[in-house]
Every structure is written in structure tokens, then in C-alpha cells.
Amino acid sequence: MIKASGGVVWRRDENDEIEIALVHRPQYDDWSLPKGKVENHEDSISCAYREILEETGFLVQIGQFLGTTEYETAEGSKSVDYWAAKYLEERGIPNPFEIDRVEWVHMARIGDFALRSTDVEILTKFQSIELDTSTLILLRHAKAISRDEWSSDDGDRPLASLGLQQARRLIANLVPFEIKEIHTSSAVRCYETVNPVARALELNYIFSDQLSEYEFSKDKDVAYLYIKDLLKNDFATLICSHNPILPNVVARLFEKSGFDLPITKLEPGDAWILHHLDREVIAVDYLAAPTI
């Protein structure tokens, strides 16, 4: 299976109507959503972000996951993951031998372009989602040294070698969300997880004992109320905490939502991506730990 990723790049025109970016590929003389093959040791979301930039020249903010399509090519079966991607600014131009035209198209005109049926499928999903959401990323810390190997205070337990690698690889997977604020448990393994991302984004992170396992063992409401309050943010926010805490918080946020979580437990380096509007979570995606 050939793995690829891409996105529906969108913006609003002067009349507040949605336009999406289509790319013309001279090699095939066709129109398509921007996408490309996943490279070695690259995760799908970072591939989508990179390919959108390479094929359109646009810097985007990744939003809700739109699904996966599969189809046959001359090279074999191909699987493509797609995300909604909000246009931010133009950063360059595509390689003219691969993409010779980029055109903004109103949704009402999509039928004028002979798109692949799988592209139409993704665009149908795109039209069904709320675009003006903000993002709250709930990240479980990367792989830490086991409790059995650590004799000092548990809050000082650091990342293992694998965890340090995961933390570095998280940069490519989290940068596409345009994170503006980072909150972390005061545990060493949590702030070691977000430190590479914070450095890459030139952000300071906010330490909080309220996101720690110690505080959670005393009062399970503390972390929930802390995270729930961050739903007021109208920008992407990253929170790094622990496995007992994050499933508890998410279960409480979703108990009246009417839809299911993609998974019920996070492994080290995994995350839930919560899309929220007016303090209400309306969609959730799962982001697996970085490929090592």
C-alpha cells in the first residue's frame, strides 16, 4: 500500500464565502487536492503539511481530520489521509514541473473540475464540518523510564531514550496546528516532552501542578476544571499530562456529547485533538505517537 497525505486548503473571500485551492498537475493534465507520498520515517500529518506547502506554496493551519481514501494506481493501491487546512499566507511557489497552476475555487464551482471521485468524497466530508473551531491538544507525555527503574520522587522521573526521540519527532507533528500556548504538568517527563516543541515554536510553557498525577490522586476535579477552562482559548493550545488524567477529563467532557472517542486510552506520545467552538467540543481526532 502506497501511503500519502494531503488536505483541503480553504479560505474565505471578501463575501465570507468558502474557497478551496485546487492544483493542476501537468504530468497528468488533471486537477486535484494537494497531496503527496509519505516519506521514510515521516508521519501522515507532517506529510500533509509539507505536501500542501510544496504543491501550493501556502502556509496553512491543520484542522479536523477528514478521512482516508483508497484507490488503485499504476504503482499499486494508494491510501491517502486528508485534513482540513486553513490558509494563512503565501510562502513560496510550487515546482512548475509538478504543479503548474493553483486556483481558488468556490464550492459551487467544484463540479466544473473533473476531480477524482475520492477527492469529491473528501470534499463532501469537508462541507459537513464546522470550520471555525479552535484546537485543544491533549498529549500524553512521551515514553518515560519505568517506575521500577526509578527510586527517587516519581515527579522527577525523566524520559527514556525512546521518549527523548519521540519528543524531538513531535515537532513535525505538532507545528502544523499553529500552537500559541503550551501547558504542562510539573512532572519532569511532561516538560521534557514539550520542551523541543516549545523551543521550535519559541514559546514558553506554563507549569501546573494541577495537571500532575499527585494532585489528581487528591482531587480528580482539579485537572478537569483546569483543562475545561482552556476551552475559552480561540487559538491552538497544547496540554501535556498523564494517562490517568487525560482519559478522565475527556470522558467527562464527552459524557453528554453524543459521539464516541476514536480510542479510550493514550499510549506514551499519543494525543487527542479536540476541536471546540464556544467552549463546546464538537469533534475529536486521535494523533498517534511519532514514528521512530
C-alpha positions as CSV (number, residue, x, y, z in Angstrom):
1,M,0.0,0.0,0.0
2,I,1.4,3.4,-1.0
3,K,0.8,5.9,1.8
4,A,0.1,9.5,1.0
5,S,-1.4,12.6,2.7
6,G,-2.9,15.9,1.7
7,G,-5.6,18.4,2.6
8,V,-8.5,20.7,1.6
9,V,-6.9,24.1,1.8
10,W,-9.6,26.7,2.4
11,R,-10.1,30.4,3.0
12,R,-13.0,33.0,3.0
13,D,-13.3,35.5,0.2
14,E,-14.4,39.2,0.7
15,N,-18.0,38.0,0.8
16,D,-17.2,35.5,3.5
17,E,-17.8,32.6,1.1
18,I,-15.5,29.5,1.2
19,E,-13.0,28.9,-1.5
20,I,-10.7,25.9,-1.7
21,A,-7.4,25.5,-3.5
22,L,-7.1,23.1,-6.4
23,V,-3.8,22.2,-8.1
24,H,-3.2,21.3,-11.7
25,R,-0.7,18.6,-12.4
26,P,0.8,18.9,-15.9
27,Q,2.1,15.3,-15.9
28,Y,-1.5,14.0,-15.7
29,D,-3.3,17.2,-17.0
30,D,-5.8,17.0,-14.2
31,W,-7.0,18.9,-11.2
32,S,-6.6,17.6,-7.7
33,L,-6.5,18.3,-4.0
34,P,-2.9,18.9,-2.9
35,K,-1.3,15.7,-1.6
36,G,1.8,13.5,-1.9
37,K,3.6,10.4,-0.7
38,V,4.7,9.9,2.9
39,E,8.5,9.8,3.0
40,N,10.6,7.4,5.1
41,H,10.0,7.8,8.9
42,E,7.5,10.6,8.2
43,D,4.1,10.7,9.9
44,S,1.0,11.3,7.9
45,I,0.1,14.7,9.4
46,S,3.6,16.1,8.9
47,C,3.5,14.8,5.3
48,A,0.2,16.6,4.6
49,Y,1.6,19.8,6.0
50,R,4.8,19.5,3.9
51,E,3.0,18.5,0.7
52,I,0.5,21.3,0.9
53,L,3.3,23.8,1.2
54,E,5.3,22.2,-1.6
55,E,2.3,21.9,-4.0
56,T,0.6,25.3,-3.3
57,G,3.3,27.5,-1.7
58,F,0.7,28.1,1.1
59,L,1.4,28.0,4.8
60,V,-1.7,26.5,6.5
61,Q,-3.1,25.6,9.9
62,I,-4.1,22.0,10.1
63,G,-7.7,21.4,11.4
64,Q,-10.1,18.5,11.5
65,F,-9.2,15.1,10.1
66,L,-11.4,14.4,7.0
67,G,-10.8,10.7,6.5
68,T,-8.8,8.3,4.3
69,T,-9.5,7.3,0.7
70,E,-8.1,4.3,-1.2
71,Y,-7.8,3.8,-5.0
72,E,-5.7,1.9,-7.5
73,T,-2.8,3.4,-9.4
74,A,-0.3,2.1,-11.9
75,E,2.1,1.7,-9.0
76,G,-0.4,-0.2,-6.8
77,S,-3.0,0.5,-4.2
78,K,-2.8,4.0,-2.7
79,S,-4.2,5.2,0.7
80,V,-4.5,9.0,1.3
81,D,-5.2,10.8,4.6
82,Y,-6.7,14.2,4.4
83,W,-7.1,17.2,6.8
84,A,-8.9,20.5,6.6
85,A,-6.2,23.1,6.2
86,K,-6.9,26.8,6.8
87,Y,-4.9,29.2,4.5
88,L,-2.6,31.5,6.4
89,E,-0.2,33.1,3.9
90,E,1.7,32.5,0.8
91,R,5.3,31.3,1.5
92,G,6.6,30.2,-1.9
93,I,5.7,28.7,-5.3
94,P,5.3,25.1,-6.3
95,N,7.7,23.3,-8.6
96,P,6.2,24.1,-12.1
97,F,7.1,20.6,-13.4
98,E,4.8,19.1,-10.8
99,I,2.2,21.8,-10.3
100,D,1.7,24.5,-12.9
101,R,-1.4,26.1,-11.6
102,V,-3.1,26.7,-8.3
103,E,-6.6,28.0,-8.4
104,W,-9.0,29.2,-5.7
105,V,-12.5,27.8,-6.4
106,H,-15.8,28.5,-4.8
107,M,-17.5,25.4,-3.5
108,A,-20.4,26.0,-6.0
109,R,-17.9,25.6,-8.9
110,I,-16.3,22.3,-7.9
111,G,-18.4,20.5,-10.4
112,D,-16.7,22.4,-13.2
113,F,-13.5,20.4,-12.5
114,A,-13.2,16.7,-13.3
115,L,-11.9,15.6,-9.9
116,R,-11.2,12.1,-8.9
117,S,-14.3,10.5,-7.1
118,T,-12.2,10.1,-4.0
119,D,-11.5,13.9,-4.0
120,V,-15.2,14.6,-4.2
121,E,-15.8,12.2,-1.3
122,I,-13.4,14.2,0.8
123,L,-14.9,17.5,-0.2
124,T,-18.3,16.2,0.8
125,K,-17.0,15.4,4.2
126,F,-15.3,18.9,4.3
127,Q,-18.6,20.6,3.7
128,S,-20.2,18.8,6.6
129,I,-17.8,20.1,9.3
130,E,-17.6,23.3,11.3
131,L,-14.6,25.2,10.1
132,D,-14.3,28.0,12.7
133,T,-13.2,25.8,15.6
134,S,-10.2,26.2,17.8
135,T,-7.9,23.3,18.8
136,L,-7.0,21.8,22.2
137,I,-4.3,19.2,22.1
138,L,-4.2,16.7,25.0
139,L,-0.9,15.0,24.8
140,R,0.3,12.1,27.0
141,H,4.0,12.5,27.8
142,A,6.4,10.5,25.8
143,K,7.9,7.2,27.0
144,A,9.5,7.6,30.4
145,I,11.8,5.5,32.4
146,S,9.8,2.8,34.2
147,R,8.8,3.2,37.8
148,D,10.7,0.1,38.6
149,E,13.9,1.6,37.4
150,W,13.4,4.9,39.3
151,S,14.0,5.1,43.1
152,S,13.6,8.9,43.6
153,D,10.4,11.0,43.6
154,D,8.0,10.0,40.8
155,G,7.6,13.6,39.7
156,D,11.3,13.7,38.8
157,R,11.2,10.5,36.7
158,P,12.6,11.5,33.2
159,L,12.0,10.3,29.7
160,A,13.7,7.2,28.5
161,S,15.8,7.2,25.3
162,L,12.8,6.3,23.2
163,G,10.8,9.1,24.9
164,L,13.5,11.7,24.0
165,Q,13.3,10.6,20.4
166,Q,9.5,10.9,20.4
167,A,9.8,14.4,21.9
168,R,12.0,15.5,19.1
169,R,9.8,13.9,16.5
170,L,6.7,15.6,18.0
171,I,7.9,18.9,16.5
172,A,7.0,17.9,12.9
173,N,3.6,16.6,14.0
174,L,2.5,19.5,16.2
175,V,3.9,22.5,14.3
176,P,1.0,22.2,11.7
177,F,-1.5,23.1,14.4
178,E,-0.1,26.6,14.9
179,I,0.1,26.2,18.6
180,K,0.2,29.5,20.6
181,E,0.2,28.3,24.2
182,I,1.6,25.3,26.0
183,H,0.6,24.0,29.4
184,T,2.4,21.1,31.1
185,S,2.3,19.0,34.3
186,S,5.1,19.9,36.6
187,A,6.4,16.3,36.3
188,V,9.8,16.1,34.6
189,R,8.7,13.6,32.0
190,C,5.9,16.0,30.8
191,Y,8.0,19.2,30.4
192,E,10.8,17.1,28.8
193,T,8.2,16.0,26.2
194,V,7.1,19.5,25.3
195,N,10.5,21.2,25.5
196,P,11.6,20.5,21.9
197,V,8.2,21.8,20.6
198,A,8.4,24.9,22.7
199,R,11.9,25.7,21.5
200,A,10.9,25.2,17.9
201,L,7.9,27.5,18.3
202,E,9.8,29.9,20.5
203,L,7.1,29.6,23.2
204,N,7.4,29.5,27.0
205,Y,5.4,26.7,28.6
206,I,3.2,27.1,31.6
207,F,3.9,24.7,34.5
208,S,0.9,23.5,36.5
209,D,0.7,21.1,39.5
210,Q,-3.0,20.9,38.6
211,L,-2.1,18.7,35.7
212,S,0.1,16.3,37.8
213,E,-0.7,12.8,39.0
214,Y,-0.1,13.8,42.6
215,E,-2.8,16.5,42.5
216,F,-5.1,14.1,40.6
217,S,-4.8,11.5,43.3
218,K,-6.1,14.0,45.8
219,D,-8.8,15.7,43.8
220,K,-10.0,14.5,40.4
221,D,-11.8,17.8,39.7
222,V,-8.7,19.9,39.6
223,A,-7.3,18.8,36.3
224,Y,-10.8,18.7,34.7
225,L,-11.6,22.3,35.7
226,Y,-8.1,23.5,34.6
227,I,-8.5,21.9,31.1
228,K,-12.1,22.9,30.7
229,D,-11.2,26.5,31.4
230,L,-8.8,26.4,28.4
231,L,-11.7,25.8,26.1
232,K,-12.1,29.6,26.2
233,N,-9.0,30.0,24.1
234,D,-9.7,30.9,20.5
235,F,-6.2,29.6,19.4
236,A,-4.5,26.2,19.4
237,T,-3.4,25.2,22.9
238,L,-1.2,22.2,23.8
239,I,-1.5,20.4,27.2
240,C,0.8,17.7,28.3
241,S,-0.2,15.5,31.2
242,H,-0.6,11.8,32.3
243,N,-2.7,8.8,31.3
244,P,-4.9,8.6,34.4
245,I,-5.8,12.3,34.0
246,L,-6.5,12.8,30.3
247,P,-8.9,9.9,29.8
248,N,-10.8,11.0,32.9
249,V,-11.0,14.6,31.6
250,V,-12.1,13.6,28.1
251,A,-14.7,11.2,29.4
252,R,-16.2,14.0,31.4
253,L,-16.1,16.4,28.5
254,F,-17.7,13.9,26.2
255,E,-20.3,12.3,28.5
256,K,-23.1,14.5,27.0
257,S,-21.6,15.0,23.6
258,G,-23.4,12.1,21.8
259,F,-20.3,10.8,19.9
260,D,-17.6,8.3,20.7
261,L,-13.9,8.8,21.1
262,P,-11.6,7.2,18.5
263,I,-9.7,5.4,21.3
264,T,-10.2,5.3,25.1
265,K,-6.6,5.3,26.2
266,L,-3.4,7.1,25.2
267,E,-0.1,5.4,24.9
268,P,3.1,7.5,25.5
269,G,3.4,10.2,22.9
270,D,-0.3,9.8,21.7
271,A,-2.7,12.7,21.7
272,W,-6.4,13.6,21.4
273,I,-7.1,16.6,19.2
274,L,-10.2,18.4,20.4
275,H,-11.9,20.8,18.1
276,H,-14.1,23.2,20.0
277,L,-16.4,26.2,19.5
278,D,-18.0,28.4,22.1
279,R,-16.5,26.3,24.8
280,E,-18.1,23.1,23.4
281,V,-16.1,20.2,22.0
282,I,-17.7,19.3,18.7
283,A,-15.2,16.8,17.2
284,V,-12.2,14.8,18.3
285,D,-9.3,13.3,16.4
286,Y,-6.6,10.8,17.5
287,L,-3.0,11.6,16.8
288,A,-0.6,8.6,17.3
289,A,2.8,8.9,18.8
290,P,5.5,9.9,16.3
291,T,7.1,7.1,14.2
292,I,10.5,6.2,15.5
